[in-house]
Amino acid sequence: MKLRGTLGGLNLLLEPGDTAQSVESTLRVREEMLGVSVTIEIGGDADPAALEAALAGIRTAGGVPGRVRAPRVTVNAPATAPTEAPPSPLDSARTVIVPGSVRAGNRREYKGSVFVLGDVNPGAEVIAGGDVIVIGALRGIAHAGQGGYADAIVWARPISSTQIRIGDAVARAPEGSSLSNMQRRDAAPVAELARLQGGQIVIDVQK
């Protein structure tokens, strides 16, 4: 993680090696600098938990999160990759930042990955060619890896949806329940990560 001053405040760069713990510890000793507008740049494949920690640290210090910028992300495919494997949507698409929650009745589609800096409410649907990252709760429907991209993930706090899709696989909760309720009974909002394993969607609690 890198911090530098600008004419409009501060610029915070999150790098692929940053974790929630490293971001928290770094910002804690620099709280006196954060009482301004802070622009966040996401460098490469940054950890969603690191972004969440950065937003929380800025607000705790009395600062205001400004723009969140995501660069064009590219993935170098191995030379021996099977020809039948679908190309990564990250090769040609930008990561999109949604600055707030996605409300009921909205259906949004993205060619690459998407960061939602809020909740995905019941009745909303988010579809992405890459990853679906929700800093708040995922209560609507999410489809990551549309088009067969099996390496895509869904990450939220928590995954409280009745249905998610990754690639061509789908996970549905029983009627009247949610995927989060299938994992545990407590109501604490913890981060969960969904990914494909052996052709099935597996949801893990992130600690």
C-alpha positions in Angstrom: 0.0 0.0 0.0 1.2 3.5 -0.9 0.0 6.9 0.4 0.9 10.2 -1.3 -0.4 13.7 -1.1 -2.2 15.5 -3.9 -3.7 18.9 -4.4 -7.1 17.6 -3.6 -6.1 15.4 -0.6 -4.6 12.0 -0.5 -4.1 9.2 -3.0 -4.1 5.6 -1.5 -2.9 2.8 -3.8 -3.9 -0.8 -2.9 -1.5 -3.4 -4.3 -2.0 -7.1 -4.9 0.0 -8.1 -1.8 -2.0 -5.9 0.6 -4.2 -7.6 3.2 -6.9 -6.3 5.5 -4.5 -6.6 8.4 -1.6 -4.8 6.7 -3.8 -2.0 5.6 -5.4 -1.6 9.1 -2.0 -1.4 10.8 -0.5 1.1 8.2 -3.5 3.4 8.4 -3.6 3.2 12.2 -0.2 4.9 12.5 -1.1 7.5 9.9 -4.5 8.6 11.2 -3.5 12.2 11.4 -3.0 12.3 7.6 -6.4 10.8 6.8 -8.8 13.6 7.8 -9.2 14.7 4.2 -10.7 13.4 0.9 -8.9 10.2 0.0 -8.9 8.8 -3.5 -8.4 5.0 -3.6 -6.7 3.3 -6.5 -6.9 -0.5 -6.9 -3.7 -1.9 -8.3 -4.1 -5.2 -10.1 -5.9 -8.1 -8.3 -6.2 -6.4 -4.9 -7.8 -8.2 -2.0 -11.5 -7.1 -1.5 -10.9 -7.3 2.2 -8.1 -4.8 1.9 -10.4 -2.3 0.1 -12.9 -2.7 2.8 -10.3 -2.1 5.5 -9.1 1.0 3.7 -12.6 2.5 3.5 -13.2 1.7 7.2 -9.8 3.2 8.2 -10.4 6.4 6.3 -13.9 6.9 7.9 -12.6 6.1 11.4 -9.9 8.8 11.0 -12.5 11.4 10.0 -11.7 11.3 6.3 -13.9 11.1 3.3 -13.4 8.3 0.8 -13.4 10.0 -2.6 -13.2 8.3 -6.0 -12.3 4.6 -6.3 -10.3 3.9 -9.4 -9.7 0.5 -10.9 -7.1 0.0 -13.6 -7.5 -2.1 -16.7 -6.7 -5.6 -15.5 -4.9 -8.1 -17.8 -4.2 -11.7 -17.2 -1.4 -13.5 -19.0 -2.7 -16.9 -20.0 -0.2 -19.8 -19.8 1.2 -21.0 -23.2 -0.1 -24.5 -22.6 -3.7 -23.4 -21.8 -6.2 -25.7 -23.3 -7.7 -24.2 -26.5 -11.2 -25.2 -25.4 -11.0 -23.1 -22.2 -13.0 -19.8 -22.5 -10.8 -16.7 -22.5 -10.7 -14.7 -19.3 -13.0 -11.6 -19.5 -10.3 -9.7 -17.6 -8.1 -9.7 -20.7 -10.2 -7.0 -22.4 -12.5 -5.5 -19.8 -12.2 -3.0 -17.1 -13.1 -3.6 -13.4 -16.2 -1.4 -12.7 -16.8 0.3 -9.3 -20.4 0.8 -8.3 -20.3 3.6 -5.7 -23.4 2.6 -3.7 -26.0 -0.2 -3.2 -27.9 -1.9 -6.1 -31.6 -1.5 -5.4 -34.4 -4.0 -6.0 -35.5 -4.2 -9.6 -32.1 -3.3 -11.0 -30.4 -5.7 -13.4 -26.8 -4.7 -14.2 -24.3 -6.5 -16.5 -20.6 -6.0 -16.8 -18.0 -7.5 -19.2 -15.3 -7.7 -16.5 -15.3 -7.7 -12.7 -17.4 -5.5 -10.5 -16.9 -4.0 -7.0 -20.2 -2.9 -5.4 -19.4 -0.4 -2.5 -22.7 -1.2 -0.7 -25.4 -3.9 -0.7 -27.1 -5.8 -3.5 -30.6 -5.8 -2.3 -33.3 -8.5 -2.7 -34.8 -8.3 -6.2 -31.6 -6.9 -7.7 -29.3 -8.8 -10.1 -25.6 -8.3 -10.8 -24.1 -10.2 -13.7 -20.3 -10.1 -14.5 -17.9 -11.8 -16.9 -15.4 -11.7 -14.1 -15.7 -11.5 -10.3 -18.6 -10.1 -8.3 -17.3 -8.3 -5.1 -19.9 -6.8 -2.7 -18.5 -4.8 0.2 -21.9 -5.1 1.9 -24.5 -7.9 1.9 -25.4 -9.8 -1.2 -29.1 -10.4 -0.9 -30.0 -10.3 -4.6 -28.9 -12.6 -7.4 -25.3 -12.7 -8.5 -23.8 -14.3 -11.6 -20.0 -14.3 -11.8 -18.1 -15.7 -14.8 -20.9 -15.3 -17.2 -19.9 -17.1 -20.4 -18.2 -20.0 -18.7 -15.3 -18.3 -16.8 -14.9 -20.9 -14.1 -12.1 -19.0 -12.1 -14.5 -16.2 -11.2 -15.5 -15.7 -7.5 -18.4 -14.1 -5.6 -17.3 -12.3 -2.4 -19.7 -10.5 0.0 -20.4 -9.7 3.7 -22.3 -12.1 3.8 -23.7 -14.0 0.8 -27.3 -13.9 1.8 -28.7 -14.6 -1.6 -31.2 -17.2 -2.6 -29.2 -17.9 -5.7 -25.7 -17.3 -7.1 -24.1 -18.5 -10.3 -20.4 -19.0 -11.2 -19.7 -19.9 -14.8 -22.3 -22.5 -15.7 -22.9 -23.7 -12.1 -25.7 -22.5 -9.9 -26.3 -22.7 -6.2 -29.9 -22.2 -4.8 -31.1 -22.1 -1.2 -34.3 -23.8 -0.1 -37.5 -21.7 -0.3 -37.7 -19.2 2.5 -34.0 -19.5 3.3 -30.7 -18.1 1.9 -27.3 -19.4 1.0 -25.9 -17.7 4.1 -28.4 -19.5 6.4 -27.2 -22.8 4.9 -23.7 -22.1 6.2 -24.3 -20.9 9.8 -27.1 -19.8 12.1 -25.6 -16.6 13.6 -26.5 -13.2 12.2 -23.1 -11.6 12.4 -22.1 -10.0 9.0 -18.9 -11.9 8.1 -17.2 -12.1 4.7 -17.9 -15.1 2.6 -16.2 -16.3 -0.6 -17.9 -18.5 -3.2 -15.9 -20.3 -5.9 -16.1 -23.4 -8.1 -14.6 -26.7 -6.8 -15.1 -29.8 -8.8 -17.9 -28.2 -10.8 -19.9 -27.2 -7.7 -20.1 -23.9 -5.9 -18.5 -23.9 -2.4 -19.0 -21.0 0.0 -16.3 -20.4 2.7 -16.3 -18.0 5.6 -13.3 -15.6 5.4 -11.5 -14.9 8.6 
